[in-house]
Amino acid sequence: MSSQPDRQPEEPFVRVDVMAAKKLIDGGTVEIIDVREPNEYAEGHIPGVTLVPLARLLANPQNYIKRDNVLFVCAAGQRSALACEMAAAIGYESLYNLEGGTTAWARAGLPIER
């Protein structure tokens, strides 16, 4: 397990705020997976995300999580935390959860696609 400062000892992922997430995204090293439902996604999403509703991801994680360095996003951060846990359970280690989710992203004035 990594000793990154934002990683909680009991969590196999790093919680990131909006600005840290933007830095990861701008760096081009993370894949972004949005685990909300299609209707939520249609209302607005972070540019460049891949939509994989949580139930689908949990049913077949190997079909959707193909590498390390994944940033999971939902509306507020709870579903994406569960997605991080699943990714860790199948062996991935560089996992990020956007705290506050798409809601916090939009409130920060960052780009949203519809």
Secondary structure, 3 states (H helix, E strand, C coil): CCCCCCECCCCCCEEECHHHHHHHHHHCCCEEEECCCHHHHHHCECCCCEECCHHHHHHCHHHHCCCCCEEEECCCCHHHHHHHHHHHHCCCCCEEEECCHHHHHHHCCCCCEC
